[in-house]
Amino acid sequence: MIAALRCFVVAMAFVIASGARAQAEPTSDDWTRIRTVIAAQRDALVGGDGARAFTYAAPGIQRYFGDVETFMRMVRQSYAALTDARYVEFLDGAVVGGDVVQPLRLVMNDGTVWVALYGMQRQGDGSWRIASCVIAPSTVRSA
């Protein structure tokens, strides 16, 4: 958990350092594209396709980790809940302090629930990339 928070702080520092500005409220089409990006990265992670998963990371994250192997080592060490969840569900996204945040509920095999909070960044071409992710335990327990 502490490692995940550390990664989130580092990721947010890169968002700020990369010149990211407060983003306009995403449209419903934007939210659909954001969820598509997150789902595609998760599918790549579950399928063991680190190279494809890395393509969904924002440029600052890619520069920080430098290569797929380093990125995947971090994912395995701090984000196993993303690949181990038996059920995932997108929750309502929001703009918080100018940052676009998309939560994803992760239900584990033992019924525990985690929430992944994805910080998203709109690119110059209008596409969306994952700029940060932090996973935190939920107070909810699955049936």
N, C-alpha and C positions, 0 to 999 in steps of 0.2 A: 504494500500500500504506500509506504513512504517513497519507494522507488517510483511508483506511478505519479505521485505528487511532484517529485523532483523532475520527472520528464515533462509534466504539464507546465511547471514553472519555466523550464528551459524552452519549451515550445512556445509559450506565450512571449518570452523574451525575444525569440526570433520573429514572431509576428510583429512586435513593436519595432524591433530593430530594422525589419525589412521595409518599414515605412507604411505599414498598413494603417489605414485611417478608419474611422467609424464608418460602418457600411450602412447603406440604405436598407430599409425594411425589405426583406426578400418577398417576392411575389409567391403565389401558390405554385407557379411553375418552378421557381427557384427552390422551394422546399422539396418538390418532387425530385429535382436534379440533385439536391444535397443528399437526400435519402438514397438515391441511386448510387452516388459515389461511395457512400459509407457501406452500403450493402455489397457493392462490387469489391471494395477492399476487403471486407470481412470474408466474402466468398473466396478471394484469392488467398487470404491467410489460412482459412480452413483447408483449402486445397493444396497448401504448401507452395504456392506460386509467389515467392517473395518478390521477384522482379515486377510482376504485375501489381502487387500490393504497394510497392514503393512508388509506382507512378501516380497514385492517388494522393500522395503526400505533397503539401505545399513546397515551393522551392526552398524556403528557409529550412524546413525540416530535412529535405534532401541534402542541402549543403552541410547541415550539422552532422548528419550520420554518414554522409559521404558515399556509401555504397550499400548495396542490398544486404550483404552479409552482416554488417554492423547494425543496420536497421532491424533485421530479423532477429538478431541476438537480443536486442532491446525488447522486441515484441514478445519473444519467448520468456524472457525474465520478468517482465512487468505487466504483460497484457494477455496472459493465458486465458482469462475469463472470456475474451473475445472469441477464441477458437473452441473453448470447452463448453460454452453455453448450449443447453439442449433446446432453448427457445429464445428468440429475440423479438422485440417489439419496439417500433419507433414511438416515442412520446412526442407531445407538441414541442416544437422548437420555439426559440425566442431570441430576441436581440437584447443582450445584457451589456450595458455600458458601451454600446456601439459594436459589440462582438456578436457574431451569429453563432448560436449554440444549438446543437441538435442532440437531444438525449436519446439513448438507446437502452431499453431495459434488457437485462441479461438474466435468464433463469437457468440456474445450474442444476445438475443431476440430483443434488441433495436438497433441492427446494430453496436454497438461498437465492436472493435476488441482489444483483448489482446494477448500477446505472453507469453507463459510459457517457460522458459529456464531451461531445466533439465540438471543437472550435473550428469553424469553417471560414475559408478565405476565398473571396471572389477574385479570379484572375483577370488580367487585362482583356482577355478574349471573351469574358463573361462566364467562363466555366468555373466550377467550384473545386477546391482542393481541401484536404484535411490539414489544418494548421496546428492542431493540438488534440489531445484526448486524455482525459483523466477518468479513472474508474473508481467508484466509491460504493460502499455497501449501502443497501437500501434497508429501511425499517420494515418493508413489506416482505412477507414470506409466501412462497408459492404453495398452492394446495397440492 
